[in-house]
Amino acid sequence: AAQAVAAKAKAKGAKDAENRVAKADAEIGVKMAVADKALAKARDKALESLEALATDAATDIVAKLSGVTVTPANATKAVKAFLNG
């Protein structure tokens, strides 16, 4: 009888542990998804800043080296083409 009670308690403890692990896994999955979205947003914002900086630099460099004025639209197009390979 004592062995049966112990076995039942052990099984219940194992099931409770499995449930806690499953709950923790689900919570971690949600947190990872939120973190991935935040990282993607930060990466996109950084790339936008990089593109703007590169566009300004390209416009200035072309003007100083060749005397040609490049439109912001053309500079942006060239920078995006370069950055995207």
Backbone as CSV, one residue per row, in Angstrom:
resi,resn,N_x,N_y,N_z,CA_x,CA_y,CA_z,C_x,C_y,C_z
1,ALA,0.821,-1.196,0.000,0.000,0.000,0.000,0.863,1.257,0.000
2,ALA,1.924,1.236,0.800,2.808,2.403,0.871,3.517,2.617,-0.463
3,GLN,3.870,1.495,-1.112,4.534,1.603,-2.415,3.588,2.192,-3.458
4,ALA,2.352,1.849,-3.404,1.373,2.374,-4.347,1.174,3.874,-4.131
5,VAL,1.120,4.286,-2.890,0.969,5.704,-2.578,2.199,6.464,-3.055
6,ALA,3.383,5.891,-2.823,4.629,6.527,-3.242,4.690,6.617,-4.763
7,ALA,4.299,5.544,-5.446,4.310,5.540,-6.906,3.337,6.571,-7.452
8,LYS,2.171,6.676,-6.825,1.176,7.651,-7.258,1.702,9.079,-7.048
9,ALA,2.331,9.322,-5.920,2.889,10.645,-5.620,4.012,10.980,-6.601
10,LYS,4.841,9.967,-6.911,5.935,10.163,-7.857,5.393,10.498,-9.248
11,ALA,4.368,9.797,-9.672,3.762,10.053,-10.982,3.144,11.445,-11.026
12,LYS,2.486,11.828,-9.932,1.888,13.159,-9.876,2.980,14.226,-9.928
13,GLY,4.065,14.006,-9.200,5.182,14.950,-9.204,5.787,15.078,-10.591
14,ALA,5.930,13.956,-11.290,6.483,13.983,-12.652,5.555,14.735,-13.594
15,LYS,4.256,14.485,-13.462,3.285,15.171,-14.315,3.291,16.670,-14.032
16,ASP,3.362,17.048,-12.757,3.422,18.465,-12.395,4.677,19.116,-12.975
17,ALA,5.799,18.409,-12.915,7.052,18.933,-13.462,6.940,19.103,-14.975
18,GLU,6.340,18.120,-15.639,6.144,18.223,-17.092,5.286,19.437,-17.446
19,ASN,4.242,19.654,-16.660,3.356,20.803,-16.900,4.097,22.121,-16.696
20,ARG,4.926,22.194,-15.652,5.697,23.422,-15.406,6.697,23.667,-16.532
21,VAL,7.335,22.605,-17.002,8.295,22.738,-18.101,7.580,23.191,-19.375
22,ALA,6.426,22.612,-19.662,5.661,22.996,-20.852,5.226,24.461,-20.757
23,LYS,4.791,24.881,-19.589,4.372,26.270,-19.394,5.570,27.205,-19.580
24,ALA,6.709,26.836,-19.002,7.914,27.659,-19.135,8.356,27.732,-20.595
25,ASP,8.289,26.612,-21.304,8.646,26.600,-22.728,7.751,27.547,-23.525
26,ALA,6.464,27.519,-23.224,5.527,28.400,-23.929,5.831,29.865,-23.626
27,GLU,6.112,30.169,-22.359,6.439,31.545,-21.977,7.731,32.005,-22.650
28,ILE,8.708,31.130,-22.703,9.977,31.460,-23.352,9.754,31.688,-24.847
29,GLY,8.912,30.867,-25.451,8.606,31.034,-26.874,7.987,32.389,-27.163
30,VAL,7.071,32.817,-26.300,6.432,34.132,-26.474,7.466,35.240,-26.306
31,LYS,8.302,35.124,-25.281,9.331,36.140,-25.039,10.325,36.200,-26.198
32,MET,10.677,35.043,-26.745,11.601,35.010,-27.886,10.973,35.677,-29.107
33,ALA,9.700,35.443,-29.339,9.020,36.069,-30.478,8.991,37.586,-30.320
34,VAL,8.715,38.060,-29.116,8.703,39.498,-28.851,10.103,40.069,-29.052
35,ALA,11.112,39.377,-28.548,12.495,39.844,-28.689,12.914,39.858,-30.157
36,ASP,12.537,38.833,-30.913,12.859,38.789,-32.344,12.247,39.975,-33.078
37,LYS,11.005,40.307,-32.762,10.345,41.456,-33.401,11.057,42.757,-33.040
38,ALA,11.442,42.892,-31.770,12.134,44.109,-31.330,13.487,44.233,-32.025
39,LEU,14.193,43.113,-32.148,15.484,43.140,-32.834,15.326,43.488,-34.308
40,ALA,14.324,42.926,-34.938,14.086,43.226,-36.352,13.757,44.704,-36.540
41,LYS,12.968,45.247,-35.639,12.608,46.666,-35.715,13.849,47.538,-35.522
42,ALA,14.678,47.184,-34.556,15.900,47.949,-34.307,16.858,47.850,-35.490
43,ARG,16.963,46.654,-36.066,17.821,46.460,-37.240,17.331,47.305,-38.413
44,ASP,16.028,47.288,-38.653,15.465,48.072,-39.748,15.699,49.566,-39.546
45,LYS,15.537,50.026,-38.316,15.760,51.439,-38.018,17.231,51.804,-38.231
46,ALA,18.124,50.920,-37.805,19.556,51.170,-37.992,19.910,51.210,-39.478
47,LEU,19.328,50.308,-40.261,19.592,50.308,-41.700,19.059,51.565,-42.368
48,GLU,17.910,52.040,-41.918,17.374,53.285,-42.471,18.324,54.446,-42.185
49,SER,18.844,54.483,-40.976,19.800,55.534,-40.610,21.070,55.412,-41.438
50,LEU,21.525,54.180,-41.635,22.724,53.946,-42.434,22.503,54.384,-43.876
51,GLU,21.347,54.053,-44.423,21.034,54.458,-45.797,21.003,55.974,-45.931
52,ALA,20.401,56.644,-44.951,20.327,58.105,-45.003,21.723,58.717,-44.917
53,LEU,22.536,58.194,-44.029,23.906,58.694,-43.884,24.716,58.433,-45.152
54,ALA,24.599,57.239,-45.687,25.331,56.887,-46.908,24.862,57.722,-48.098
55,THR,23.579,57.995,-48.154,23.040,58.830,-49.235,23.623,60.239,-49.165
56,ASP,23.628,60.810,-47.964,24.205,62.148,-47.790,25.689,62.152,-48.149
57,ALA,26.403,61.136,-47.679,27.837,61.058,-47.958,28.091,60.900,-49.454
58,ALA,27.340,60.043,-50.108,27.523,59.824,-51.547,27.260,61.101,-52.331
59,THR,26.212,61.812,-51.964,25.881,63.070,-52.637,27.029,64.070,-52.493
60,ASP,27.551,64.197,-51.271,28.652,65.132,-51.016,29.932,64.712,-51.732
61,ILE,30.255,63.426,-51.704,31.482,62.941,-52.331,31.452,63.160,-53.846
62,VAL,30.345,62.804,-54.459,30.222,62.986,-55.912,30.338,64.470,-56.267
63,ALA,29.695,65.320,-55.490,29.736,66.766,-55.757,31.155,67.305,-55.616
64,LYS,31.872,66.872,-54.591,33.221,67.382,-54.360,34.229,66.842,-55.363
65,LEU,34.071,65.562,-55.728,35.047,64.959,-56.636,34.802,65.306,-58.098
66,SER,33.535,65.426,-58.475,33.256,65.620,-59.899,32.552,66.935,-60.222
67,GLY,32.045,67.584,-59.189,31.304,68.807,-59.430,29.882,68.558,-59.913
68,VAL,29.490,67.309,-60.001,28.146,66.942,-60.458,27.214,66.887,-59.252
69,THR,26.043,67.452,-59.413,25.046,67.398,-58.355,24.156,66.183,-58.591
70,VAL,24.109,65.335,-57.591,23.277,64.126,-57.658,22.006,64.388,-56.870
71,THR,20.880,64.033,-57.436,19.620,64.222,-56.721,19.546,63.230,-55.559
72,PRO,18.859,63.617,-54.508,18.704,62.678,-53.389,18.080,61.349,-53.820
73,ALA,17.148,61.401,-54.759,16.501,60.167,-55.231,17.514,59.249,-55.911
74,ASN,18.372,59.821,-56.750,19.386,59.008,-57.427,20.430,58.481,-56.449
75,ALA,20.806,59.309,-55.496,21.779,58.876,-54.485,21.193,57.742,-53.646
76,THR,19.942,57.893,-53.258,19.276,56.849,-52.468,19.204,55.550,-53.261
77,LYS,18.854,55.644,-54.527,18.758,54.461,-55.379,20.116,53.768,-55.475
78,ALA,21.176,54.544,-55.664,22.514,53.970,-55.789,22.957,53.336,-54.470
79,VAL,22.683,53.979,-53.364,23.063,53.433,-52.055,22.326,52.138,-51.787
80,LYS,21.019,52.117,-52.046,20.237,50.895,-51.827,20.735,49.761,-52.717
81,ALA,21.074,50.079,-53.957,21.593,49.053,-54.861,22.899,48.496,-54.325
82,PHE,23.751,49.364,-53.834,25.036,48.929,-53.290,24.850,48.082,-52.042
83,LEU,24.009,48.558,-51.114,23.808,47.842,-49.858,23.120,46.497,-50.057
84,ASN,22.281,46.405,-51.051,21.547,45.164,-51.292,22.279,44.223,-52.244
85,GLY,23.470,44.636,-52.630,24.333,43.784,-53.440,23.900,43.691,-54.851
